[in-house]
């Protein structure tokens, strides 16, 4: 808005256009409005410095090059979408709009998104998480748990759709048909994938129904494998009490889950082969032994048949008869031994029974029981006497103490006709000098109370003639 003020000159009076001074806030606001219109969408490259993250979740830093610097603010809603953790010294490209922070009159870039220069945010996030977890020791060999040699049940954490689960089942059916397989369905791609995979691992910790866990998915780009490069999945694998096999992607793909897991399989099919390797080797070994045994049996049969062809039938029959006779003789000898042993055993047991009966006859059980009962009754009588004597003593003491107490009780005195006198304040009156005419009194008898008033006092009671 324009303002006109009169201004006098020596030549003539005329009106000159004069702008009033700006207020600081107005000028800064005007500049901010103009800047935001002109620089709505800009991309700026530079190095991060003076990075600060506020408790509100906003991120503040300075974007600089070798000649200039520009303050940048990344508000919480945008900061939560970052795929990596910004830090000082990192070269980045920031996209946003130029604005002016009016409280300080400071030019700043309000960031909408940010990417590392020269490499993607996912790669930077991967490297940062890898370095942090490695420093914590989560990749150390002594942290790896051995897989069970002969697992009975394995659990596969993957998507129920796709070829991964079918490949695993095909391999297991071929190598170990009796192995039980549990499928925990999860999404393996997208924002919810990491939390679902971590939740599946946590479920098996609370429900330990499997001997080994296989976390699997097919290959893909770094974006596709982002869930297996997340910290929540890595820590869930590291905290699992059940051994975990990571079978993510193709042979050339590596994820954080591969480094944390107890065993990394290059493919899902290879994971199925690894968990059944010992069982498969045993079966192969058994098949080889069975083949060798069959060949040896055929060879022995062939040799026996050749020897049999050279033997005379009569001689063979005689040898068979002799062999049967020797075995019959052995049976007869064993029968004789058994009968002799039974006779000896019967004699020994009868002798033992006779000894026991004789000892029982010597012991009169009824007499022993009568003696014990008599002793028991004597003990009961002594116990009752020992308990009654102190009781009688206590009763006597109690009676004496009661008599003394009654003798000293003021109520006993009142029973004999005496009266207690109290003044208006409830004090016991002992002397006539405590009273004056018309003073109220309270009288306490053995049974009941009464009120009275003083009509006259005598300090001394004259002696009776």
BELSULKA-V745894 format. One record per residue. N is the residue number from 1. PHI is phi as a letter, one per 40 degrees, with the letter a starting at -180 (999 if undefined). NEAR is the number of other C-alpha atoms within 10 Angstrom. Layout:
N|PHI|NEAR  N|PHI|NEAR
This chain:
1|999|3  2|c|7  3|b|9  4|b|11  5|b|11  6|c|11  7|b|12  8|c|10  9|b|8  10|c|5  11|c|6  12|a|7  13|c|10  14|a|10  15|b|10  16|b|12  17|c|11  18|b|12  19|c|11  20|c|10  21|c|7  22|c|9  23|c|9  24|d|11  25|c|13  26|c|11  27|c|14  28|c|19  29|c|16  30|c|12  31|c|16  32|c|20  33|c|13  34|c|13  35|c|16  36|c|14  37|c|12  38|c|13  39|b|14  40|c|13  41|b|13  42|b|13  43|b|15  44|b|16  45|b|17  46|i|21  47|b|20  48|c|24  49|a|19  50|f|12  51|c|17  52|b|15  53|b|15  54|c|11  55|c|8  56|c|8  57|h|14  58|c|16  59|b|19  60|b|20  61|a|20  62|b|20  63|b|27  64|b|18  65|b|13  66|c|7  67|b|5  68|a|8  69|a|15  70|a|17  71|c|17  72|b|23  73|b|20  74|b|22  75|c|18  76|d|15  77|d|11  78|c|15  79|c|21  80|c|12  81|c|11  82|c|15  83|c|17  84|a|21  85|b|12  86|c|24  87|a|14  88|c|14  89|g|14  90|c|16  91|c|21  92|b|20  93|b|18  94|b|23  95|b|19  96|a|20  97|b|21  98|c|22  99|a|23  100|b|21  101|c|15  102|c|16  103|c|8  104|b|9  105|g|16  106|b|13  107|c|17  108|a|18  109|b|24  110|c|21  111|c|23  112|b|18  113|a|15  114|a|23  115|b|20  116|c|20  117|c|15  118|g|9  119|a|11  120|c|14  121|c|20  122|c|19  123|c|17  124|c|18  125|c|20  126|c|20  127|c|14  128|c|15  129|c|19  130|d|21  131|c|11  132|c|12  133|c|18  134|c|14  135|c|11  136|c|10  137|g|12  138|c|21  139|c|20  140|c|13  141|c|11  142|c|9  143|c|13  144|c|17  145|c|15  146|c|12  147|c|18  148|c|14  149|c|12  150|b|15  151|c|16  152|c|16  153|b|15  154|b|20  155|b|20  156|b|27  157|b|25  158|a|25  159|c|20  160|c|15  161|c|11  162|g|11  163|c|12  164|c|22  165|c|20  166|c|14  167|c|15  168|c|21  169|c|17  170|c|14  171|c|18  172|c|22  173|c|13  174|c|10  175|c|19  176|a|20  177|c|11  178|c|10  179|c|15  180|c|14  181|b|15  182|b|13  183|b|15  184|b|18  185|c|15  186|a|21  187|c|19  188|b|24  189|a|17  190|h|12  191|c|11  192|c|12  193|c|19  194|c|24  195|c|17  196|c|20  197|c|25  198|c|22  199|c|16  200|c|20  201|c|26  202|c|17  203|c|12  204|c|18  205|c|16  206|c|9  207|b|9  208|c|12  209|b|14  210|b|19  211|c|17  212|a|22  213|b|25  214|b|27  215|c|28  216|b|25  217|a|26  218|c|20  219|c|18  220|i|14  221|c|9  222|c|17  223|c|13  224|c|15  225|c|25  226|c|23  227|c|27  228|c|28  229|b|24  230|c|20  231|c|20  232|c|16  233|c|24  234|c|25  235|c|16  236|c|21  237|c|27  238|c|21  239|c|15  240|c|17  241|c|16  242|c|22  243|d|21  244|b|28  245|b|27  246|c|29  247|b|31  248|b|29  249|g|23  250|c|15  251|c|14  252|c|8  253|c|17  254|b|19  255|b|22  256|c|23  257|d|28  258|c|24  259|c|21  260|c|29  261|c|28  262|c|23  263|a|22  264|b|24  265|b|24  266|c|18  267|a|24  268|d|31  269|c|20  270|c|17  271|c|24  272|c|25  273|c|20  274|c|17  275|c|24  276|b|22  277|c|16  278|c|15  279|c|18  280|c|18  281|c|12  282|c|12  283|c|14  284|c|13  285|c|12  286|c|12  287|c|12  288|c|12  289|c|12  290|c|12  291|c|12  292|c|12  293|c|12  294|c|12  295|c|12  296|c|12  297|c|12  298|c|12  299|c|12  300|c|12  301|c|12  302|c|12  303|c|12  304|c|11  305|c|11  306|c|11  307|c|10  308|c|12  309|c|10  310|c|8  311|c|10  312|c|9  313|c|10  314|c|9  315|c|10  316|c|12  317|c|11  318|c|11  319|c|11  320|c|11  321|c|12  322|c|12  323|c|11  324|c|12  325|c|12  326|c|11  327|c|12  328|c|12  329|c|11  330|c|11  331|c|11  332|c|12  333|c|11  334|c|11  335|c|12  336|c|10  337|c|10  338|c|11  339|c|11  340|c|11  341|c|12  342|c|11  343|c|10  344|c|11  345|c|12  346|c|11  347|c|11  348|c|11  349|c|10  350|c|11  351|c|11  352|c|10  353|c|10  354|c|11  355|c|10  356|c|10  357|c|10  358|c|10  359|c|9  360|c|11  361|c|9  362|c|8  363|c|10  364|c|9  365|c|10  366|c|9  367|c|10  368|c|10  369|c|11  370|c|11  371|c|10  372|c|12  373|c|12  374|c|11  375|c|11  376|c|12  377|c|11  378|c|11  379|c|12  380|c|12  381|c|11  382|c|12  383|c|11  384|c|10  385|c|12  386|c|11  387|c|11  388|c|12  389|d|10  390|c|11  391|c|12  392|c|11  393|c|10  394|c|12  395|c|11  396|c|12  397|c|11  398|c|11  399|c|11  400|c|11  401|c|12  402|c|12  403|c|11  404|c|10  405|c|12  406|c|12  407|c|12  408|c|11  409|c|11  410|c|14  411|c|17  412|c|14  413|c|16  414|c|15  415|c|12  416|c|9  417|h|9  418|c|14  419|b|16  420|c|17  421|b|18  422|b|17  423|c|18  424|c|11  425|c|9  426|g|10  427|c|11  428|c|14  429|c|15  430|b|11  431|b|9  432|c|12  433|c|11  434|c|12  435|b|18  436|b|14  437|c|10  438|g|11  439|c|14  440|c|16  441|b|20  442|b|20  443|b|15  444|b|17  445|b|17  446|c|16  447|b|8  448|h|7  449|b|11  450|a|10  451|b|13  452|a|13  453|b|13  454|c|12  455|b|10  456|a|11  457|b|13  458|b|11  459|c|10  460|b|8  461|c|7  462|c|7  463|c|5  464|c|4  465|c|3
